[in-house]
Amino acid sequence: MDLGLKDKRALVCGSSQGIGKATAMALAAEGVRVTLLARNESSLKSVIEELPNSSRHNYLIADFSNPEEVSHIVRQYIAAQGGFHILVNNTGGPKSGALADAESKELEIAFKMHVICNQILVQALLPFMKEACFGRIINIISTSVKEPIEGLGVSNTIRNAVANWSKSLATELAVFGVTVNNVLPGFTETKRLDSIITVKAKKAQVTEAEMAQIMRHYVPAKRFGRAEEVASAIAFLSSESAAYITGINLPVDGGRTKSL
Ligand SMILES: NC(=O)c1ccc[n+]([C@@H]2O[C@H](COP(=O)([O-])OP(=O)(O)OC[C@H]3O[C@@H](n4cnc5c(N)ncnc54)[C@H](OP(=O)(O)O)[C@@H]3O)[C@@H](O)[C@H]2O)c1
């Protein structure tokens, strides 16, 4: 299937590893010119080297815990290089733990990283998308917007804020040819999942292998997902063919979410 993405431009955040990196690979394979964004410059450089036609791609260094910095760096880049047709809002997940134990500062930090940065990026990218009559905004959040996940209290809270932010925007922007959708990864083999398994295994006093087995048991597909599988969904939502899909939550979770 031709996704109709050749020579489109994408800003893919949180793309030095994991789901963001796999997304950059998937979009680049479709002929998209990708700009990566994350904190770790050496990882970003090696991702660029791995992308097909690496010289067509670029990277930006910015920290989502500093929204003013993100705004400045992205706006400066757009002024010099032009805008983006596709925005993938993605960054590191909030610290795990029970909500009752979380300090209010943790909620504040997560809100900044996930809601404020997304808002800043949308406002910076929207003028170009409107002019192009083509925009795809895809937010990588979590199945917790449908069913809160035990031990991820701050994340559960903030992901729903992003989901409602996204749904509100979808309604406002559809008329401009700009779609806004959320992709909800289930257990996906990345460093984030490794760290969640470590915390859970310690708490349950089992080995990490045992904990991984317990977690797989709850997935109807009986396996963890691959970052490339999440990236395929993101690439499709970025495409011309997905023009009439907006305001949705798309789980990519091997059937783990029990609700519709
Ligand atoms: N993997 C799963 O099972 C799973 C399940 C549900 C939801 N999710 C969510 O999906 C998203 C991506 O997950 P993942 O598994 O790919 O995570 P990951 O492997 O931890 O990758 C996170 C990416 O975000 C970047 N990042 C982290 N903190 C940042 C910051 N302050 N500023 C800018 N960039 C930052 C990291 O790069 P740098 O360190 O270079 O900045 C990295 O490229 C996360 O929000 C995660 O919680 C994941």
The ligand as an SDF file (V2000), in Angstrom:
LIG
                    3D

 48 52  0  0  0  0  0  0  0  0999 V2000
    7.1320    0.3990   25.8480 N   0  0  0  0  0  0  0  0  0  0  0  0
    5.9560    0.1860   26.3740 C   0  0  0  0  0  0  0  0  0  0  0  0
    5.6130   -0.9510   26.7630 O   0  0  0  0  0  0  0  0  0  0  0  0
    4.9660    1.3170   26.4980 C   0  0  0  0  0  0  0  0  0  0  0  0
    3.6410    1.0050   26.8470 C   0  0  0  0  0  0  0  0  0  0  0  0
    2.7100    2.0310   26.9690 C   0  0  0  0  0  0  0  0  0  0  0  0
    3.1200    3.3370   26.7680 C   0  0  0  0  0  0  0  0  0  0  0  0
    4.4100    3.6000   26.4430 N   0  0  0  0  0  0  0  0  0  0  0  0
    4.7680    5.0100   26.2800 C   0  0  0  0  0  0  0  0  0  0  0  0
    5.1730    5.2830   24.9510 O   0  0  0  0  0  0  0  0  0  0  0  0
    6.1870    6.2990   24.9680 C   0  0  0  0  0  0  0  0  0  0  0  0
    7.4290    5.7780   24.2610 C   0  0  0  0  0  0  0  0  0  0  0  0
    7.8090    4.5810   24.9010 O   0  0  0  0  0  0  0  0  0  0  0  0
    9.1820    3.8150   24.6550 P   0  0  0  0  0  0  0  0  0  0  0  0
    8.9510    2.4660   25.2160 O   0  0  0  0  0  0  0  0  0  0  0  0
    9.6440    3.9980   23.2700 O   0  0  0  0  0  0  0  0  0  0  0  0
   10.1200    4.6330   25.6550 O   0  0  0  0  0  0  0  0  0  0  0  0
   11.7170    4.7280   25.7450 P   0  0  0  0  0  0  0  0  0  0  0  0
   12.3710    3.5390   25.1250 O   0  0  0  0  0  0  0  0  0  0  0  0
   11.9820    5.0510   27.1730 O   0  0  0  0  0  0  0  0  0  0  0  0
   12.0550    5.9950   24.8270 O   0  0  0  0  0  0  0  0  0  0  0  0
   11.6700    7.2720   25.2190 C   0  0  0  0  0  0  0  0  0  0  0  0
   12.1910    8.2980   24.2240 C   0  0  0  0  0  0  0  0  0  0  0  0
   11.8490    9.5810   24.7030 O   0  0  0  0  0  0  0  0  0  0  0  0
   13.0200   10.3910   24.8330 C   0  0  0  0  0  0  0  0  0  0  0  0
   12.8980   11.2150   26.0250 N   0  0  0  0  0  0  0  0  0  0  0  0
   12.7790   10.8020   27.3030 C   0  0  0  0  0  0  0  0  0  0  0  0
   12.7280   11.8520   28.1300 N   0  0  0  0  0  0  0  0  0  0  0  0
   12.8160   12.9520   27.3530 C   0  0  0  0  0  0  0  0  0  0  0  0
   12.8440   14.3510   27.6130 C   0  0  0  0  0  0  0  0  0  0  0  0
   12.7770   14.8190   28.8680 N   0  0  0  0  0  0  0  0  0  0  0  0
   12.9440   15.2060   26.5680 N   0  0  0  0  0  0  0  0  0  0  0  0
   13.0250   14.7560   25.3020 C   0  0  0  0  0  0  0  0  0  0  0  0
   13.0220   13.4440   24.9920 N   0  0  0  0  0  0  0  0  0  0  0  0
   12.9170   12.5590   26.0080 C   0  0  0  0  0  0  0  0  0  0  0  0
   14.1710    9.4100   24.9550 C   0  0  0  0  0  0  0  0  0  0  0  0
   15.3760    9.9290   24.4130 O   0  0  0  0  0  0  0  0  0  0  0  0
   16.5230   10.7050   25.2240 P   0  0  0  0  0  0  0  0  0  0  0  0
   16.7850    9.9250   26.4620 O   0  0  0  0  0  0  0  0  0  0  0  0
   17.6390   10.7410   24.2230 O   0  0  0  0  0  0  0  0  0  0  0  0
   15.9650   12.0710   25.4880 O   0  0  0  0  0  0  0  0  0  0  0  0
   13.7020    8.2720   24.0540 C   0  0  0  0  0  0  0  0  0  0  0  0
   14.0330    8.5380   22.7090 O   0  0  0  0  0  0  0  0  0  0  0  0
    6.4470    6.6510   26.4360 C   0  0  0  0  0  0  0  0  0  0  0  0
    5.6920    7.7550   26.8200 O   0  0  0  0  0  0  0  0  0  0  0  0
    5.9600    5.3860   27.1470 C   0  0  0  0  0  0  0  0  0  0  0  0
    5.6000    5.6180   28.4770 O   0  0  0  0  0  0  0  0  0  0  0  0
    5.3310    2.6370   26.2870 C   0  0  0  0  0  0  0  0  0  0  0  0
  1  2  1  0
  2  3  2  0
  2  4  1  0
  4  5  1  0
  4 48  2  0
  5  6  2  0
  6  7  1  0
  7  8  2  0
  8  9  1  0
  8 48  1  0
  9 10  1  0
  9 46  1  0
 10 11  1  0
 11 12  1  0
 11 44  1  0
 12 13  1  0
 13 14  1  0
 14 15  2  0
 14 16  1  0
 14 17  1  0
 17 18  1  0
 18 19  2  0
 18 20  1  0
 18 21  1  0
 21 22  1  0
 22 23  1  0
 23 24  1  0
 23 42  1  0
 24 25  1  0
 25 26  1  0
 25 36  1  0
 26 27  1  0
 26 35  1  0
 27 28  2  0
 28 29  1  0
 29 30  1  0
 29 35  2  0
 30 31  1  0
 30 32  2  0
 32 33  1  0
 33 34  2  0
 34 35  1  0
 36 37  1  0
 36 42  1  0
 37 38  1  0
 38 39  2  0
 38 40  1  0
 38 41  1  0
 42 43  1  0
 44 45  1  0
 44 46  1  0
 46 47  1  0
M  CHG  2   8   1  16  -1
M  END
$$$$
